[in-house]
Amino acid sequence: MKSCPICNSILVPAVKPVPGEIKDHSISKETFQVTCCENCRLLHTNTAPDTNIAEYYISEDYASHNLSYLNPVHLLYSIARTFTLKSKRRLLREISSGNRILDYGCGTGDFLSTMSKAGWITAGFEPSDDARKEAGKKNISKLWGEPKSISGSYDAITLWHVLEHTENPKATITDLKERLAPGGTIIIALPNYKSPDAVIYGDFWAGYDVPRHLWHFSRESVSKLAASVGMKLSGTLPMKLDSYYVSLLSEKYLNSDKQSISTYFRAIKRGFQSNKKAAVTGQYSSLIYTLTE
């Protein structure tokens, strides 16, 4: 890809502090080239595979679909998820006056299950057959495996760490906008490559997660994306626990040959330091963006 899907500007090789090449530390161990939009600063994994991308998700370490509580990183992910599900439910209650929600990329359905118990009418899209099968065991009104099959109108549409996986983020948000009820909100959670922990870990920063993450966002690029589809970035919120989880994974990649208890303490320290700096700059490891018309 030679031009940005958001603003059509030229994509050029990324320069420091963004690595120009990033290794897939978790599964394939392959290295991928990263380019950057000259205008909106959107990053692109420009040598990602065109086909068989599903093979790059097949791993016991891919925590969002496969949890092992014997794995310290997965255990932290599970604990953090308990808190984040509650905070997500609280956020939806605060920003939406309706009760119809579509979760785009719903995984195994835990978030929608939480919302259903809170009285929401729930629907989900999930391309993974295995994850969708698990979601189907929960109290979710509608589930789809193909984007073109999605129907209905929704007061809130959520994408929790999903947009970075899509082939074309602008086309995805354009399609979802058509599913918004009047006064509805699109909520997007994304890793932030301008965060302090991203700068510290560089090529080893787990938030890049190439080639599964085809796109890498900052607040600037999300604002440009919103404007390009006739919406506005109406709010930005931090995901403070992500800095700890991402730092744990990053330390694992950085010290793959010498894992020790000190590795985990260092990750927690760096996660704390990242949040402390972000409290001033706003550049948290992950950010939640709210888009409205």
VOTORKOL-637784 format. One record per residue (C-alpha): residue number from 1; x negated, z, y; residue in three letters. Coordinates in steps of 0.1 Angstrom, whole numbers, plus 5000, padded with zeros to 4 digits. Example, Ala and Ser with C-alpha at 12.3 -4.5 7.8 and 13.67 -1.06 7.14 Angstrom:
2
<seq=1	x=4877	z=5078	y=4955	type=Ala>
<seq=2	x=4863	z=5071	y=4989	type=Ser>
***
This chain:
293
<seq=1	x=5000	z=5000	y=5000	type=Met>
<seq=2	x=4986	z=4990	y=5034	type=Lys>
<seq=3	x=5012	z=5002	y=5058	type=Ser>
<seq=4	x=5031	z=5035	y=5063	type=Cys>
<seq=5	x=5067	z=5036	y=5050	type=Pro>
<seq=6	x=5077	z=5058	y=5079	type=Ile>
<seq=7	x=5064	z=5040	y=5110	type=Cys>
<seq=8	x=5048	z=5008	y=5095	type=Asn>
<seq=9	x=5014	z=5017	y=5110	type=Ser>
<seq=10	x=4982	z=5008	y=5092	type=Ile>
<seq=11	x=4970	z=5031	y=5064	type=Leu>
<seq=12	x=4932	z=5038	y=5068	type=Val>
<seq=13	x=4908	z=5058	y=5046	type=Pro>
<seq=14	x=4913	z=5095	y=5051	type=Ala>
<seq=15	x=4885	z=5114	y=5069	type=Val>
<seq=16	x=4875	z=5151	y=5069	type=Lys>
<seq=17	x=4889	z=5177	y=5066	type=Pro>
<seq=18	x=4911	z=5155	y=5043	type=Val>
<seq=19	x=4891	z=5143	y=5013	type=Pro>
<seq=20	x=4890	z=5105	y=5009	type=Gly>
<seq=21	x=4890	z=5109	y=4972	type=Glu>
<seq=22	x=4908	z=5136	y=4952	type=Ile>
<seq=23	x=4905	z=5145	y=4915	type=Lys>
<seq=24	x=4935	z=5153	y=4893	type=Asp>
<seq=25	x=4921	z=5186	y=4882	type=His>
<seq=26	x=4951	z=5197	y=4861	type=Ser>
<seq=27	x=4958	z=5169	y=4836	type=Ile>
<seq=28	x=4940	z=5135	y=4836	type=Ser>
<seq=29	x=4908	z=5144	y=4854	type=Lys>
<seq=30	x=4909	z=5110	y=4871	type=Glu>
<seq=31	x=4900	z=5105	y=4907	type=Thr>
<seq=32	x=4924	z=5089	y=4933	type=Phe>
<seq=33	x=4919	z=5074	y=4967	type=Gln>
<seq=34	x=4937	z=5089	y=4997	type=Val>
<seq=35	x=4946	z=5070	y=5029	type=Thr>
<seq=36	x=4961	z=5082	y=5062	type=Cys>
<seq=37	x=4986	z=5067	y=5086	type=Cys>
<seq=38	x=4969	z=5061	y=5120	type=Glu>
<seq=39	x=5001	z=5070	y=5138	type=Asn>
<seq=40	x=5021	z=5098	y=5120	type=Cys>
<seq=41	x=4992	z=5112	y=5099	type=Arg>
<seq=42	x=5011	z=5108	y=5066	type=Leu>
<seq=43	x=4987	z=5108	y=5037	type=Leu>
<seq=44	x=4992	z=5085	y=5007	type=His>
<seq=45	x=4977	z=5086	y=4972	type=Thr>
<seq=46	x=4969	z=5050	y=4974	type=Asn>
<seq=47	x=4955	z=5044	y=4939	type=Thr>
<seq=48	x=4983	z=5062	y=4920	type=Ala>
<seq=49	x=4994	z=5044	y=4888	type=Pro>
<seq=50	x=5023	z=5019	y=4892	type=Asp>
<seq=51	x=5036	z=5026	y=4857	type=Thr>
<seq=52	x=5037	z=5054	y=4832	type=Asn>
<seq=53	x=5035	z=5081	y=4859	type=Ile>
<seq=54	x=5055	z=5103	y=4836	type=Ala>
<seq=55	x=5024	z=5107	y=4814	type=Glu>
<seq=56	x=5008	z=5126	y=4843	type=Tyr>
<seq=57	x=5034	z=5153	y=4841	type=Tyr>
<seq=58	x=5029	z=5160	y=4804	type=Ile>
<seq=59	x=5011	z=5193	y=4803	type=Ser>
<seq=60	x=5017	z=5230	y=4795	type=Glu>
<seq=61	x=5002	z=5237	y=4829	type=Asp>
<seq=62	x=5030	z=5219	y=4847	type=Tyr>
<seq=63	x=5048	z=5251	y=4857	type=Ala>
<seq=64	x=5080	z=5238	y=4873	type=Ser>
<seq=65	x=5091	z=5225	y=4839	type=His>
<seq=66	x=5073	z=5246	y=4814	type=Asn>
<seq=67	x=5066	z=5283	y=4818	type=Leu>
<seq=68	x=5044	z=5305	y=4796	type=Ser>
<seq=69	x=5044	z=5341	y=4806	type=Tyr>
<seq=70	x=5010	z=5346	y=4789	type=Leu>
<seq=71	x=4995	z=5324	y=4816	type=Asn>
<seq=72	x=4987	z=5345	y=4847	type=Pro>
<seq=73	x=4994	z=5316	y=4871	type=Val>
<seq=74	x=5028	z=5309	y=4854	type=His>
<seq=75	x=5036	z=5346	y=4855	type=Leu>
<seq=76	x=5030	z=5348	y=4892	type=Leu>
<seq=77	x=5051	z=5316	y=4896	type=Tyr>
<seq=78	x=5080	z=5332	y=4877	type=Ser>
<seq=79	x=5078	z=5364	y=4898	type=Ile>
<seq=80	x=5076	z=5344	y=4931	type=Ala>
<seq=81	x=5105	z=5323	y=4920	type=Arg>
<seq=82	x=5127	z=5353	y=4917	type=Thr>
<seq=83	x=5121	z=5361	y=4954	type=Phe>
<seq=84	x=5123	z=5325	y=4966	type=Thr>
<seq=85	x=5156	z=5319	y=4949	type=Leu>
<seq=86	x=5171	z=5348	y=4969	type=Lys>
<seq=87	x=5155	z=5336	y=5001	type=Ser>
<seq=88	x=5168	z=5300	y=4995	type=Lys>
<seq=89	x=5203	z=5313	y=4989	type=Arg>
<seq=90	x=5201	z=5334	y=5021	type=Arg>
<seq=91	x=5188	z=5304	y=5041	type=Leu>
<seq=92	x=5217	z=5282	y=5029	type=Leu>
<seq=93	x=5242	z=5309	y=5038	type=Arg>
<seq=94	x=5227	z=5310	y=5074	type=Glu>
<seq=95	x=5225	z=5273	y=5081	type=Ile>
<seq=96	x=5256	z=5258	y=5064	type=Ser>
<seq=97	x=5292	z=5264	y=5071	type=Ser>
<seq=98	x=5303	z=5246	y=5040	type=Gly>
<seq=99	x=5298	z=5252	y=5003	type=Asn>
<seq=100	x=5290	z=5219	y=4987	type=Arg>
<seq=101	x=5253	z=5214	y=4977	type=Ile>
<seq=102	x=5232	z=5187	y=4961	type=Leu>
<seq=103	x=5198	z=5196	y=4948	type=Asp>
<seq=104	x=5177	z=5165	y=4946	type=Tyr>
<seq=105	x=5151	z=5171	y=4919	type=Gly>
<seq=106	x=5168	z=5202	y=4905	type=Cys>
<seq=107	x=5144	z=5207	y=4876	type=Gly>
<seq=108	x=5159	z=5231	y=4851	type=Thr>
<seq=109	x=5186	z=5241	y=4875	type=Gly>
<seq=110	x=5177	z=5277	y=4884	type=Asp>
<seq=111	x=5184	z=5272	y=4921	type=Phe>
<seq=112	x=5217	z=5255	y=4915	type=Leu>
<seq=113	x=5227	z=5283	y=4891	type=Ser>
<seq=114	x=5219	z=5309	y=4918	type=Thr>
<seq=115	x=5241	z=5289	y=4943	type=Met>
<seq=116	x=5269	z=5285	y=4918	type=Ser>
<seq=117	x=5270	z=5323	y=4912	type=Lys>
<seq=118	x=5272	z=5327	y=4950	type=Ala>
<seq=119	x=5304	z=5305	y=4951	type=Gly>
<seq=120	x=5289	z=5271	y=4959	type=Trp>
<seq=121	x=5301	z=5238	y=4944	type=Ile>
<seq=122	x=5269	z=5225	y=4929	type=Thr>
<seq=123	x=5255	z=5191	y=4920	type=Ala>
<seq=124	x=5220	z=5181	y=4909	type=Gly>
<seq=125	x=5198	z=5150	y=4903	type=Phe>
<seq=126	x=5169	z=5153	y=4879	type=Glu>
<seq=127	x=5150	z=5124	y=4863	type=Pro>
<seq=128	x=5133	z=5144	y=4836	type=Ser>
<seq=129	x=5155	z=5143	y=4804	type=Asp>
<seq=130	x=5141	z=5176	y=4791	type=Asp>
<seq=131	x=5145	z=5195	y=4824	type=Ala>
<seq=132	x=5180	z=5180	y=4829	type=Arg>
<seq=133	x=5190	z=5191	y=4794	type=Lys>
<seq=134	x=5181	z=5227	y=4803	type=Glu>
<seq=135	x=5199	z=5225	y=4836	type=Ala>
<seq=136	x=5230	z=5213	y=4817	type=Gly>
<seq=137	x=5232	z=5247	y=4800	type=Lys>
<seq=138	x=5238	z=5263	y=4833	type=Lys>
<seq=139	x=5270	z=5264	y=4854	type=Asn>
<seq=140	x=5264	z=5232	y=4875	type=Ile>
<seq=141	x=5293	z=5210	y=4883	type=Ser>
<seq=142	x=5276	z=5176	y=4882	type=Lys>
<seq=143	x=5242	z=5164	y=4870	type=Leu>
<seq=144	x=5227	z=5129	y=4873	type=Trp>
<seq=145	x=5195	z=5113	y=4859	type=Gly>
<seq=146	x=5196	z=5082	y=4882	type=Glu>
<seq=147	x=5196	z=5083	y=4920	type=Pro>
<seq=148	x=5221	z=5054	y=4922	type=Lys>
<seq=149	x=5246	z=5074	y=4902	type=Ser>
<seq=150	x=5248	z=5102	y=4927	type=Ile>
<seq=151	x=5283	z=5105	y=4942	type=Ser>
<seq=152	x=5302	z=5128	y=4965	type=Gly>
<seq=153	x=5296	z=5143	y=5000	type=Ser>
<seq=154	x=5276	z=5175	y=5006	type=Tyr>
<seq=155	x=5272	z=5201	y=5033	type=Asp>
<seq=156	x=5236	z=5207	y=5023	type=Ala>
<seq=157	x=5211	z=5186	y=5004	type=Ile>
<seq=158	x=5179	z=5202	y=4992	type=Thr>
<seq=159	x=5146	z=5188	y=4981	type=Leu>
<seq=160	x=5123	z=5217	y=4970	type=Trp>
<seq=161	x=5088	z=5202	y=4966	type=His>
<seq=162	x=5103	z=5169	y=4956	type=Val>
<seq=163	x=5099	z=5144	y=4984	type=Leu>
<seq=164	x=5062	z=5141	y=4979	type=Glu>
<seq=165	x=5069	z=5127	y=4944	type=His>
<seq=166	x=5092	z=5099	y=4955	type=Thr>
<seq=167	x=5082	z=5063	y=4957	type=Glu>
<seq=168	x=5094	z=5058	y=4992	type=Asn>
<seq=169	x=5102	z=5090	y=5012	type=Pro>
<seq=170	x=5120	z=5072	y=5041	type=Lys>
<seq=171	x=5142	z=5053	y=5016	type=Ala>
<seq=172	x=5150	z=5085	y=4998	type=Thr>
<seq=173	x=5160	z=5104	y=5030	type=Ile>
<seq=174	x=5180	z=5074	y=5042	type=Thr>
<seq=175	x=5200	z=5073	y=5010	type=Asp>
<seq=176	x=5206	z=5111	y=5010	type=Leu>
<seq=177	x=5217	z=5110	y=5047	type=Lys>
<seq=178	x=5246	z=5088	y=5035	type=Glu>
<seq=179	x=5257	z=5117	y=5012	type=Arg>
<seq=180	x=5258	z=5143	y=5040	type=Leu>
<seq=181	x=5291	z=5156	y=5052	type=Ala>
<seq=182	x=5296	z=5158	y=5090	type=Pro>
<seq=183	x=5274	z=5186	y=5104	type=Gly>
<seq=184	x=5254	z=5187	y=5071	type=Gly>
<seq=185	x=5218	z=5195	y=5067	type=Thr>
<seq=186	x=5189	z=5181	y=5046	type=Ile>
<seq=187	x=5164	z=5208	y=5037	type=Ile>
<seq=188	x=5129	z=5198	y=5025	type=Ile>
<seq=189	x=5101	z=5220	y=5013	type=Ala>
<seq=190	x=5066	z=5204	y=5012	type=Leu>
<seq=191	x=5030	z=5214	y=5009	type=Pro>
<seq=192	x=5012	z=5213	y=5042	type=Asn>
<seq=193	x=4977	z=5197	y=5041	type=Tyr>
<seq=194	x=4969	z=5211	y=5075	type=Lys>
<seq=195	x=4971	z=5247	y=5062	type=Ser>
<seq=196	x=4940	z=5270	y=5062	type=Pro>
<seq=197	x=4939	z=5271	y=5024	type=Asp>
<seq=198	x=4940	z=5233	y=5022	type=Ala>
<seq=199	x=4910	z=5232	y=5046	type=Val>
<seq=200	x=4891	z=5258	y=5026	type=Ile>
<seq=201	x=4896	z=5243	y=4991	type=Tyr>
<seq=202	x=4893	z=5206	y=5001	type=Gly>
<seq=203	x=4894	z=5183	y=4970	type=Asp>
<seq=204	x=4902	z=5214	y=4949	type=Phe>
<seq=205	x=4934	z=5223	y=4969	type=Trp>
<seq=206	x=4962	z=5224	y=4943	type=Ala>
<seq=207	x=4987	z=5213	y=4970	type=Gly>
<seq=208	x=4974	z=5177	y=4968	type=Tyr>
<seq=209	x=4983	z=5175	y=4930	type=Asp>
<seq=210	x=4974	z=5138	y=4927	type=Val>
<seq=211	x=4987	z=5115	y=4914	type=Pro>
<seq=212	x=5020	z=5133	y=4910	type=Arg>
<seq=213	x=5021	z=5138	y=4947	type=His>
<seq=214	x=5022	z=5103	y=4961	type=Leu>
<seq=215	x=5026	z=5115	y=4997	type=Trp>
<seq=216	x=5011	z=5145	y=5016	type=His>
<seq=217	x=5029	z=5157	y=5047	type=Phe>
<seq=218	x=5023	z=5177	y=5079	type=Ser>
<seq=219	x=5049	z=5188	y=5105	type=Arg>
<seq=220	x=5040	z=5157	y=5126	type=Glu>
<seq=221	x=5048	z=5133	y=5098	type=Ser>
<seq=222	x=5080	z=5150	y=5089	type=Val>
<seq=223	x=5092	z=5149	y=5125	type=Ser>
<seq=224	x=5084	z=5112	y=5126	type=Lys>
<seq=225	x=5103	z=5107	y=5093	type=Leu>
<seq=226	x=5134	z=5124	y=5106	type=Ala>
<seq=227	x=5133	z=5103	y=5137	type=Ala>
<seq=228	x=5129	z=5071	y=5117	type=Ser>
<seq=229	x=5162	z=5077	y=5099	type=Val>
<seq=230	x=5181	z=5088	y=5129	type=Gly>
<seq=231	x=5178	z=5125	y=5124	type=Met>
<seq=232	x=5160	z=5153	y=5141	type=Lys>
<seq=233	x=5137	z=5181	y=5128	type=Leu>
<seq=234	x=5158	z=5210	y=5138	type=Ser>
<seq=235	x=5138	z=5239	y=5123	type=Gly>
<seq=236	x=5106	z=5248	y=5104	type=Thr>
<seq=237	x=5102	z=5279	y=5082	type=Leu>
<seq=238	x=5072	z=5292	y=5062	type=Pro>
<seq=239	x=5070	z=5297	y=5025	type=Met>
<seq=240	x=5045	z=5326	y=5025	type=Lys>
<seq=241	x=5042	z=5331	y=4988	type=Leu>
<seq=242	x=5030	z=5296	y=4982	type=Asp>
<seq=243	x=4996	z=5303	y=4997	type=Ser>
<seq=244	x=4989	z=5328	y=4969	type=Tyr>
<seq=245	x=5002	z=5306	y=4941	type=Tyr>
<seq=246	x=4983	z=5275	y=4954	type=Val>
<seq=247	x=4951	z=5295	y=4959	type=Ser>
<seq=248	x=4953	z=5308	y=4923	type=Leu>
<seq=249	x=4956	z=5272	y=4910	type=Leu>
<seq=250	x=4928	z=5260	y=4934	type=Ser>
<seq=251	x=4905	z=5288	y=4922	type=Glu>
<seq=252	x=4912	z=5278	y=4887	type=Lys>
<seq=253	x=4902	z=5242	y=4894	type=Tyr>
<seq=254	x=4872	z=5253	y=4914	type=Leu>
<seq=255	x=4859	z=5277	y=4887	type=Asn>
<seq=256	x=4871	z=5260	y=4856	type=Ser>
<seq=257	x=4840	z=5270	y=4836	type=Asp>
<seq=258	x=4839	z=5306	y=4847	type=Lys>
<seq=259	x=4873	z=5322	y=4850	type=Gln>
<seq=260	x=4872	z=5359	y=4856	type=Ser>
<seq=261	x=4892	z=5387	y=4872	type=Ile>
<seq=262	x=4873	z=5382	y=4904	type=Ser>
<seq=263	x=4887	z=5347	y=4906	type=Thr>
<seq=264	x=4922	z=5361	y=4909	type=Tyr>
<seq=265	x=4912	z=5386	y=4935	type=Phe>
<seq=266	x=4895	z=5359	y=4955	type=Arg>
<seq=267	x=4926	z=5337	y=4954	type=Ala>
<seq=268	x=4948	z=5366	y=4966	type=Ile>
<seq=269	x=4924	z=5373	y=4994	type=Lys>
<seq=270	x=4923	z=5336	y=5005	type=Arg>
<seq=271	x=4961	z=5334	y=5003	type=Gly>
<seq=272	x=4964	z=5364	y=5026	type=Phe>
<seq=273	x=4938	z=5350	y=5050	type=Gln>
<seq=274	x=4957	z=5317	y=5050	type=Ser>
<seq=275	x=4989	z=5334	y=5059	type=Asn>
<seq=276	x=4972	z=5355	y=5086	type=Lys>
<seq=277	x=4958	z=5324	y=5103	type=Lys>
<seq=278	x=4991	z=5306	y=5099	type=Ala>
<seq=279	x=5010	z=5334	y=5116	type=Ala>
<seq=280	x=4992	z=5321	y=5148	type=Val>
<seq=281	x=4992	z=5284	y=5142	type=Thr>
<seq=282	x=5023	z=5279	y=5121	type=Gly>
<seq=283	x=5004	z=5259	y=5096	type=Gln>
<seq=284	x=5015	z=5277	y=5064	type=Tyr>
<seq=285	x=5005	z=5264	y=5029	type=Ser>
<seq=286	x=5041	z=5252	y=5024	type=Ser>
<seq=287	x=5068	z=5247	y=5050	type=Leu>
<seq=288	x=5106	z=5243	y=5048	type=Ile>
<seq=289	x=5120	z=5217	y=5072	type=Tyr>
<seq=290	x=5157	z=5214	y=5082	type=Thr>
<seq=291	x=5169	z=5179	y=5092	type=Leu>
<seq=292	x=5202	z=5174	y=5111	type=Thr>
<seq=293	x=5219	z=5144	y=5128	type=Glu>
***
